[in-house]
Amino acid sequence: MSVFVLMAGGTGGHLFPAMALAQELRRRGHVIHLMTDHRVGSYGSDFPAADIHIVPSATPSLSNPIKFVAAGFRILWGTGVAWGKLARIRPDAVIGFGGYPVFPPFLAASLSGIPGILHEQNAVMGRANRALARFARVLALSFAETKFAEASKTEKVVTGNPVRDAVRAVAGTPYPQLGERDGIRLLVFGGSQGARAFADLVPPAIATLPQDLRQRLVVTQQCRAEDLDRVAEAYRQAKVNVELAAFFNDLPVRMANSHLVISRSGASTIAELTVVGRPSILIPLPGAIDADQKNNALFVDRAGGGWIAEQATLSPLSLGTRLASLLGEPSALQGAAIAAKTLGQPAAVERLASLAERVAGRKAPGETTA
């Protein structure tokens, strides 16, 4: 038995792959702790850890010298807090999942001589991971071609991006039948940074569809709580069957039951869509410094598993035109579902868990001593 500390920012994009690894390591009999930030919120109760530790962190602002200095002091404070917690936990290894909240605890682990893995979920290596790479024993990559990773001399292993048990449980669900008279199930979600944009964009786009398509549509859409009423009214005016909520606990099941998904292209979303094998219209989060979501979406688009749409050039009319074309061609959706499925890596979590055991000094299952 080993003790592992997983380190992740408190949002779904970082916590979901950490949760997947925690589930697998627990199955192998190991003890798990989580170090994260105050945003862990609703995810914390579901995380399979012996304990969850909140560590102070900050994101440096290069454009504001005062905030930059303040962030530096907060990171130092967080490093000290994490160092004390790690001294009590005494882990065999740590695994960081990117983002600046990982910086203090991962640095503290390095200062304590604890071996660590950094996992990069995106097709572009994040700035925090680039800064921390020198302190890692291994870089675990989701994509064989990861921008900026080649600059690091740290050992690299392509593991894929782990997905939660709830996703793997529905990975074998066949693509839903889509005949000329069947209902068309459309799933729309975008996380905290996508829900508002999609609330403004998707309902008017659907209102432009021909009446026969609108009558067959069954839309499930994630919205911010303050947008629920106006989005519901927009769909009522368009006479479209819709289910709205601020958060869906059973999103993997809804994904598996969908004919088409409209979403952001964060790393966890891409991993889940490809493991389940569902076609998608991917709208990358605009304004990202390194365009990580755009590169993730391009990976799917080039393989034929979905279609990238830039928010800056997207309008309700252009999105409605794209939807009308896709929903009117079931064979195109089915082909994209097959292509998406070929990109999925359901065994990523086993590969990452075995790598964690190796770094901790434990022999991975099936590994022989030289």
N, C-alpha and C positions, 0 to 999 in steps of 0.2 A: 504494500500500500504506500502511495506517495501523497504528499500534500501539494496542491497547486493553488496559486492565486491567479485568477483571471482579472484582467484590467480592461475596462471599457467605458466609454462615455455613456451617459444615461439616456441615450436615444435608441430607438429600435434598430437603426442601421448598424450600430456597433454592438448593442446588447444581444440581438438575435443570434449572430454567429457564436458569440461567447456562450449564450444559453445552450446552443446545440452542442458545443464542446463540453460544457459542464454536464449535460445529460449523458454523453458518451463516457466521460471519465468516471462519472458516478457508477455507471453500469460495470465498469472495470474495477470497481472497489476502491477508488481514490476519494480523498477528501478535498472539497472545493471551497474556496473563499472568493468573494468578488470585491474588488475595489473599483469604485465608480464615483460619479459626482451627484449633486443634489437633484438632477433631473430624472433620476431612476424611476420615481413616481410609481405609476401603475404597473410597471414591469417587475418591480422588486419582489412582489409576493409570489410570482411565478418562477423566480430564478432558483434553480436547485443548488443552493449554497449553504454551507454550515453557518456562514455569517456574511452579511453585506456591510462593507466599510465605506463610509463617505469620506473622500479625501479632497481637501481644498485644491482648486486648480483655476487656471485662467487662460484665455487666448490672447497672446501678445498682439497689440495693434501697432503696426509699423508707421501708420500715418499720424499717431498721436503719442508724442514722447512721454507725456505724463502717464497715460494709460499703459504704455509699454513698460515703464519702470514699475508701476503698481502691479502689473501682471507678473513681472519678474520676482517681486517680493512675495506675491501670493504663491507662485510656483515653488519658491524656496521653502515657504511655510508648509505647503503640501508635501514637499519632499521629506521634511522633518517628521510630519505626522505619519506618513507612510512608512518611514524608516522604523519608527517606534512600533507600529502595528506589525510589520514584517518580522521584527525581532521577537515578538510574542508568538506569531503564527509559525515561524520557522519552516517556510515552504521549501520543497525540493526544486521547484522551478516556477517561473511566472510566464504568463502568456498575455501579451498586450494586443488589443484590437484597434489601435489607432485613435487619432484625435488628441487634442491637447490635454484632456482629463487623464490620459494615460501617462503623460510626461512625468509628473511628480512620483507616482509609485514605481514606474519602470526605472527611473533614474535611481531611486532609493534602493531598488533591488540590485542594480548594478554595483552601487557603492557598498552593498552588503555582501557582494560576492555570490549572489543567487543567479543561476543561469536563466536566460530568458529567450522567448520566441516573440517576434513581432509578426502579427498577421496583417497583411494588406488585402482588403476586400475589393478595392477598385482597380481599374485598368491603368490608373495613374497613381503613383505612390504619393500618399499624403505628406504634407509638410512636417507634421509631428513625427511620423515614421521615418522620414528622411533624416531628421535631427537625431532620432534615437537609434538609428540603425547601427551605429558604431558600438553601442552598448549591448547589442543583441548577440546571442549565440547563433541564431538562425533567423532568416527572413522567410516566412511562409507566404506564398503568393497564390492569388486566386486565378490569375491569368499568366500564361507562359510568357506573353509579351506585356510587361508592366513598365510604363514610362517612368524613368528616373531610377528604377531599381538597379539597372546595370551599373550605375555609378558607385554602388556600395560593394565593398570587398567581402562583406559578410556572406556566409554560406546561404544559398537560396534553394528552397524546395517548393515545387508547385503542388499544393494540396487541394486547391479549389476553395470555395467559400462554403463553410458548413451551413446546413439548414436545420431548423428545429424538427423535433420528432413529429410535431403536428403537420409539418409539410411533407415529410417522408411518408407519413401514414396515408396520404392521398395521392402519392406520386404515381400509383398504378391506375388511377381513375381514367377510363377511356374518354376521349374527346366527346362531348355530348352530341347526340344526333342533331342535325340541322337540315331538316327538309323544308320544302317551300312553305309549309303552313305551321311549322314548329315555332314556339316562342324563342326569341333571341335574347340570351342573358348577357348583359353588358355590366362589367364591374369597373367602378371608377374609384381610385384612391390615390392619395398623394402625400400622406403624412402632414405634419404641421406646416411645412413650407410649400405644400402643393394644394391643400384642400381649398384655400381661398381662391386661388387662380382657377381651379377646376370648377368651383361653384359659379364663377363668372363666365366661364367659357363653354362648359359642356351642355348645360340645359338649353341655351339658345342655339347651339349647334344641332342638338337633337330636334329642336322645333322646326328646323329647315328640312328634315327628312320627309319623304313622301308618306302620306297617311297610312298606306298599307304596311310600311316598315314600322312606323310609330306604334301601330296597333299590336304588332308582334313583340315589341321590345319589353323587356323586364329589366329595369335598371337598378343596380345597387350602388349607392354612392356614399363615400365618406365625406362629411362636411364638418366645418367648425360649428360648435353649438350655436353661435350667434347667427349663422347663415342658414340654419335648418328651415326656418319658416319661409324665407324668400325663395330658397331653392325648391321647396315643396310646392309653392305657388306657381313657379315657373313650369314645373312638370305638369301640374294640374291644368294650366292653360294649354299646354301642348298635348294633353290627353294621353300621357304616358304613364304606365304602371311603374312605380318607383318605391324603393325602400331606402330611407336615409338614416344615418346615425353618425355620431361624432367618433365612434370607435367600434370596430367589429372584432369580438374575441375569436370568432371562428373564420377569420379571413382566409386561411389555407383551404378550407372546405368550399368557401364561396368562389375562390379562384379556380378550383378544380371543376366546379359546376358551371363556369362561365364559357361563353363562346369567344369573347374578346375582352381584353383588359385595357383600360386607359390609366396610365400611371406615370409617376416620376421614374427615373432610371438609377436609383440608388443601388449599391452593390447587393444588399440583401434582397431587394425586389427582383433584380435580375436573376440572382441565384434561385429564388423560389419559383419564378415564372418558368425557368428552364428545367428545373427538376420536375415540376408538375407538367410542363409542356403545354403552355397556353400562348396563343398569339397576342400581341400587344401593340398599342400605339404608345410610344415612349416619348415623353415630353421632359427633356432634361431640365433640372433646376437652372435658371439663367443666372448669369453673373458670377458663377464659381470661378475662382482665380485659375485653377488648373484644369477646368472643364472636365472633371472626373466623371460626372454623370453623362456628359455627351460621349465620352470615350466608351463608357459602359454600353450606352445605347447603340453606338456604331458597331460594337461587337455582335449584338443581336441582329441589327439591321443587315449587316453584310452577309450573315449566315442565312438570311431569309426567315428568321424567327419572329420578326416584328418590323415595325416601321417607325423611324425617328421623325419627330415633328418639333421644330424649334418654336418655342413660345413667342419669341419676338416677331415672327412672321405668321403666326397662327391667328386666325379669326374664327368666329362661330361659323361663318359661311364656308371657309376652307376646310375646317374640321368636319362640318356637316357633309361636304362633298366627299371627303375621304371615307367617312362612315358609310355613306350611301353606297359607295363603290365596293367596300369590303363586305358589308352585310348582305349585299346583293350577290356575292360570289362565295358561297359556302366552300367551294373547292380551294379557294385562295386561303381562307381561314384554316382549313384542315391541313393544307400544305405547310403553312407557317407553324401550326401546332407541332407537326412532325419535326420541322427544322429546329424549333425551340427545344424540343425534347432531346435532340442530339447534342445540345450544348450543356445539358444538365449534368451535375456531378454529385449524385446522391451519396457517394462514398467519401466525399471530402472530409466529413467529420471523423471517419475512421483513420484516414491518413494523418489528419492533424493530431488526433489523440495519440497515435503511435509515435509521431514525431515528439510530442510532449513527453511521453514516457522515455524516449531515447535521451532527450536533453536532461531529464531528471535522473538519468543513470539507470533506468529500468529497461529491461529488454522488452521490445514490442512484441505482440503476438505474432508467431511465425518467423521471428528473427532469430538466427542462430549465431552462436559465438564463433568468431573467426579463429 
